[in-house]
Amino acid sequence: AALYAWMVLDGAMPEDAHYAFDLGEVRRLADAVPGAKPEQIRYENVTAFEFPAAMVVAGDPWSAVQIPVYAYQLVYPDRTVIIDTAMTRNLAKPQFMVPYYHDDAYVRVEKALDSASLVVITHEHVDHIGGLLEHPRLAKLLPKTRLTVTQLANTSRMLPARLPPAPFAGYVPLDYEGMMAIAPGVVLIAAAGHTPGSQMVYVQTASGQELLFLGDVAWQQRSVEVQRERPRFATALLVRENRDQVFGQLKTLHALAQSQPQLHQIPGHDAAVIAKLTNAGLLQQGFAP
């Protein structure tokens, strides 16, 4: 019973959890790159996993919950930026509990990658980077892809996707600490924990709306709301994440949600959040051609 409680139920926030996040500096950096900011934020739901809720938030029931897999497109007047690339059917098929796969959505993601001006990945896991690594024209995508030094140093986290050596010969990854502006209105924020190369992406639109893509700091917003991590059997045996770092991020995100409700947080796999933001007009389904 004690082992079950420790492995499955204990996801409570430690009192000393800490993660530094300077929203004022993030906003300053979002204005630091000259040019128009994105006018639209669009998304594709390519596939999903189906996990027990107890695996998503420690202490939750064992009933099944879907974990949708998304890719995002920032639409500027003269360019597009892609955040995460979902994964190919080839990568999704062998995975445990994949309830559906939308081939048409992935075709749009693949085409959007060809025409994008910039591609960023929140972290190394296959459901975020797989579409990039298996793209048939990967060599042409890499000059506009901003993978980080830490992401490339942890290729085992990408499995079953694999980093093909030939296209990456001579590739120079992004190296930054803390945060870095990469486009008008777009700031990368280092958030190691779920994986060593995890990062959040802040986006400020032309109309002034603010969105924070959490990657998989939280799979679903419930973790932020109730301040509970994934259970140890998931974090230690399956995900191999640094719980202390993730706890600090959840604590900070919870405080931000309370003090900055206009900063819309987008967890990695939360259909309810996506639906809410879509209904509010902050997101639009379907990539632009």
C-alpha positions as CSV (number, residue, x, y, z in Angstrom):
1,A,0.0,0.0,0.0
2,A,2.8,2.4,0.9
3,L,4.6,1.6,-2.4
4,Y,1.3,2.2,-4.4
5,A,0.8,5.5,-2.6
6,W,4.3,6.6,-3.4
7,M,4.3,5.4,-7.1
8,V,0.8,6.3,-8.1
9,L,-0.9,8.7,-5.7
10,D,1.8,11.1,-4.6
11,G,2.0,14.1,-6.9
12,A,1.7,16.9,-4.2
13,M,3.7,20.1,-4.7
14,P,6.8,20.4,-2.5
15,E,7.0,23.6,-0.5
16,D,10.4,24.5,-2.0
17,A,9.4,24.1,-5.7
18,H,10.8,27.1,-7.7
19,Y,11.0,28.2,-11.3
20,A,12.0,31.8,-12.3
21,F,9.8,33.4,-14.9
22,D,10.0,37.1,-15.7
23,L,6.9,38.0,-17.7
24,G,8.0,41.6,-18.1
25,E,11.3,40.5,-19.7
26,V,9.4,38.0,-21.9
27,R,7.1,40.8,-23.1
28,R,10.1,43.1,-23.7
29,L,11.8,40.4,-25.8
30,A,8.6,39.9,-27.8
31,D,8.8,43.5,-28.9
32,A,12.6,43.3,-29.5
33,V,12.5,41.7,-33.0
34,P,11.2,44.3,-35.5
35,G,8.3,43.5,-37.8
36,A,4.6,42.7,-37.7
37,K,3.5,40.1,-35.2
38,P,1.4,37.0,-36.0
39,E,-2.2,37.7,-37.0
40,Q,-3.5,34.2,-36.6
41,I,-2.6,31.1,-34.6
42,R,-3.9,27.9,-36.2
43,Y,-3.6,24.2,-35.2
44,E,-4.0,20.7,-36.5
45,N,-5.0,17.7,-34.3
46,V,-3.2,14.9,-36.0
47,T,-3.6,12.0,-33.6
48,A,-3.9,11.1,-29.9
49,F,-2.8,8.7,-27.2
50,E,-5.2,7.2,-24.7
51,F,-3.9,7.0,-21.2
52,P,-5.4,6.4,-17.8
53,A,-6.2,9.7,-16.1
54,A,-4.1,8.4,-13.2
55,M,-1.0,8.6,-15.5
56,V,-1.8,12.2,-16.4
57,V,-2.3,13.6,-12.9
58,A,-1.2,11.6,-9.8
59,G,-4.2,10.5,-7.7
60,D,-6.8,10.8,-10.5
61,P,-8.9,7.7,-11.4
62,W,-7.9,5.0,-13.8
63,S,-10.5,5.8,-16.4
64,A,-9.2,6.5,-19.9
65,V,-8.5,10.0,-21.1
66,Q,-7.4,11.1,-24.6
67,I,-4.1,13.0,-25.1
68,P,-4.5,14.7,-28.5
69,V,-1.3,15.5,-30.5
70,Y,-1.2,19.0,-32.0
71,A,1.0,21.1,-34.3
72,Y,0.6,24.9,-34.4
73,Q,1.1,27.5,-37.1
74,L,1.7,31.2,-36.5
75,V,0.4,33.2,-39.5
76,Y,2.1,36.5,-40.2
77,P,1.3,38.8,-43.1
78,D,4.4,37.5,-45.0
79,R,5.5,34.3,-43.3
80,T,4.5,31.4,-41.1
81,V,6.1,29.8,-38.0
82,I,5.5,26.2,-36.9
83,I,5.5,25.1,-33.3
84,D,5.8,21.3,-33.0
85,T,5.2,18.9,-35.9
86,A,3.1,16.0,-34.5
87,M,4.2,12.7,-35.9
88,T,3.8,10.5,-39.0
89,R,1.4,7.6,-39.2
90,N,4.5,5.4,-39.3
91,L,5.5,6.6,-35.9
92,A,2.0,6.6,-34.4
93,K,1.1,3.1,-35.5
94,P,3.3,1.1,-33.2
95,Q,2.5,3.3,-30.2
96,F,0.4,2.1,-27.2
97,M,-3.3,3.1,-27.4
98,V,-3.5,5.4,-30.4
99,P,-7.3,5.8,-30.9
100,Y,-7.2,7.7,-34.3
101,Y,-4.9,9.2,-36.9
102,H,-6.0,12.0,-39.2
103,D,-4.1,11.6,-42.4
104,D,-5.5,14.8,-44.0
105,A,-4.3,16.8,-41.0
106,Y,-0.8,15.4,-41.2
107,V,-0.7,16.2,-44.9
108,R,-1.4,19.8,-44.1
109,V,1.3,19.8,-41.5
110,E,3.8,18.4,-43.9
111,K,3.0,21.0,-46.6
112,A,3.1,23.8,-44.0
113,L,6.6,22.7,-43.0
114,D,7.8,23.1,-46.6
115,S,6.5,26.7,-46.7
116,A,7.3,27.8,-43.2
117,S,9.9,30.5,-42.4
118,L,10.8,29.0,-39.0
119,V,10.2,25.8,-37.2
120,V,10.6,25.3,-33.4
121,I,10.0,22.2,-31.2
122,T,8.9,22.4,-27.6
123,H,10.9,19.2,-26.7
124,E,12.4,16.0,-27.9
125,H,9.5,13.5,-27.7
126,V,8.3,11.8,-30.8
127,D,4.8,13.3,-30.8
128,H,6.3,16.8,-31.1
129,I,9.4,16.2,-33.2
130,G,8.5,13.1,-35.2
131,G,6.9,15.0,-38.1
132,L,10.1,17.0,-38.6
133,L,12.5,14.0,-38.4
134,E,10.5,11.9,-40.9
135,H,9.8,14.8,-43.3
136,P,10.8,13.7,-46.8
137,R,12.6,17.0,-47.4
138,L,14.3,17.3,-44.0
139,A,17.5,18.6,-45.4
140,K,15.7,21.6,-46.9
141,L,13.9,22.2,-43.6
142,L,16.9,22.3,-41.3
143,P,18.2,25.8,-42.3
144,K,15.0,27.2,-40.9
145,T,14.6,24.8,-38.0
146,R,15.8,26.0,-34.5
147,L,16.5,22.9,-32.6
148,T,18.5,23.6,-29.4
149,V,21.9,22.2,-28.3
150,T,20.2,20.3,-25.5
151,Q,17.5,18.8,-27.7
152,L,20.1,17.4,-30.1
153,A,22.2,16.1,-27.1
154,N,19.3,13.9,-26.1
155,T,18.3,11.9,-29.1
156,S,17.3,8.9,-27.0
157,R,14.3,10.9,-25.9
158,M,13.1,11.1,-29.6
159,L,12.6,7.3,-30.0
160,P,11.0,5.6,-31.9
161,A,11.9,8.6,-34.2
162,R,15.6,8.7,-35.1
163,L,17.9,11.6,-36.0
164,P,19.2,10.9,-39.5
165,P,22.9,11.7,-39.5
166,A,23.3,12.9,-43.1
167,P,20.9,15.9,-43.1
168,F,22.3,17.0,-39.8
169,A,25.9,17.1,-40.9
170,G,27.1,20.7,-40.3
171,Y,23.8,21.7,-38.6
172,V,24.4,24.4,-36.0
173,P,21.8,24.2,-33.2
174,L,20.4,27.1,-31.1
175,D,22.3,27.8,-27.9
176,Y,20.7,30.1,-25.3
177,E,20.0,30.4,-21.6
178,G,16.9,31.6,-20.0
179,M,14.9,33.1,-22.9
180,M,15.4,34.2,-26.4
181,A,13.3,36.1,-29.0
182,I,13.3,34.3,-32.4
183,A,10.6,36.2,-34.4
184,P,8.3,39.2,-33.8
185,G,6.1,38.4,-30.9
186,V,7.7,34.9,-30.3
187,V,10.0,34.1,-27.3
188,L,11.5,30.7,-26.4
189,I,11.7,30.1,-22.6
190,A,14.0,27.3,-21.3
191,A,12.0,24.8,-19.1
192,A,14.1,21.7,-18.7
193,G,12.4,19.0,-16.6
194,H,10.0,17.0,-18.7
195,T,13.0,16.5,-21.0
196,P,16.4,18.2,-20.8
197,G,15.6,20.2,-23.9
198,S,12.0,21.3,-23.0
199,Q,11.1,24.9,-23.6
200,M,7.9,26.9,-23.5
201,V,7.0,29.3,-26.4
202,Y,5.4,32.7,-25.7
203,V,3.4,34.3,-28.5
204,Q,2.0,37.8,-28.6
205,T,-0.3,38.4,-31.6
206,A,-0.8,41.6,-33.6
207,S,-3.9,42.3,-31.6
208,G,-2.1,42.0,-28.3
209,Q,-3.3,38.6,-27.2
210,E,-0.8,36.5,-25.2
211,L,-0.5,32.7,-25.4
212,L,2.0,30.5,-23.7
213,F,2.6,27.1,-25.2
214,L,3.7,24.9,-22.3
215,G,4.9,21.9,-24.3
216,D,4.6,19.0,-21.9
217,V,5.4,20.8,-18.7
218,A,1.8,19.8,-18.2
219,W,-0.1,17.4,-20.5
220,Q,-3.3,19.0,-19.4
221,Q,-4.3,22.2,-17.5
222,R,-5.5,20.2,-14.5
223,S,-2.0,19.7,-13.4
224,V,-1.5,23.4,-13.2
225,E,-4.9,24.0,-11.5
226,V,-4.6,21.4,-8.8
227,Q,-0.8,21.6,-8.5
228,R,-0.1,17.9,-8.9
229,E,2.5,16.2,-11.1
230,R,2.3,13.1,-13.1
231,P,2.7,10.0,-10.9
232,R,6.2,8.5,-10.2
233,F,5.5,5.4,-12.3
234,A,5.1,7.7,-15.3
235,T,7.8,10.2,-14.5
236,A,10.5,7.7,-13.4
237,L,9.8,4.6,-15.5
238,L,8.2,6.0,-18.7
239,V,9.0,9.7,-19.2
240,R,12.3,9.9,-17.2
241,E,11.6,13.5,-16.2
242,N,13.1,15.7,-13.5
243,R,10.1,16.0,-11.1
244,D,11.7,18.8,-9.0
245,Q,12.1,21.0,-12.1
246,V,8.5,20.3,-13.3
247,F,7.1,21.0,-9.9
248,G,8.7,24.4,-9.9
249,Q,7.3,25.1,-13.4
250,L,3.8,24.0,-12.3
251,K,3.9,26.2,-9.2
252,T,5.0,29.3,-11.3
253,L,2.3,28.6,-14.0
254,H,-0.3,28.3,-11.3
255,A,0.7,31.7,-9.9
256,L,0.7,33.2,-13.4
257,A,-2.8,31.8,-14.1
258,Q,-4.0,33.6,-10.9
259,S,-2.2,36.9,-11.5
260,Q,-2.2,37.1,-15.3
261,P,-5.4,35.5,-16.6
262,Q,-4.9,37.3,-19.9
263,L,-1.9,35.1,-20.5
264,H,-3.6,32.0,-22.1
265,Q,-1.7,28.8,-21.2
266,I,-1.8,26.0,-23.7
267,P,-0.7,22.6,-22.3
268,G,0.7,20.0,-24.6
269,H,-2.4,17.8,-24.9
270,D,-5.6,19.4,-23.6
271,A,-8.6,19.2,-26.0
272,A,-10.7,21.3,-23.6
273,V,-8.3,24.2,-23.5
274,I,-8.0,24.1,-27.3
275,A,-11.8,24.1,-27.7
276,K,-12.2,27.0,-25.3
277,L,-9.6,29.1,-27.1
278,T,-11.0,28.2,-30.5
279,N,-14.5,29.3,-29.4
280,A,-13.0,32.5,-28.1
281,G,-11.4,33.2,-31.5
282,L,-7.8,33.0,-30.2
283,L,-7.1,29.7,-32.2
284,Q,-8.3,28.5,-35.5
285,Q,-8.5,24.9,-36.6
286,G,-6.7,23.9,-39.8
287,F,-3.4,25.2,-41.2
288,A,-3.5,27.9,-43.8
289,P,-2.4,26.8,-47.2
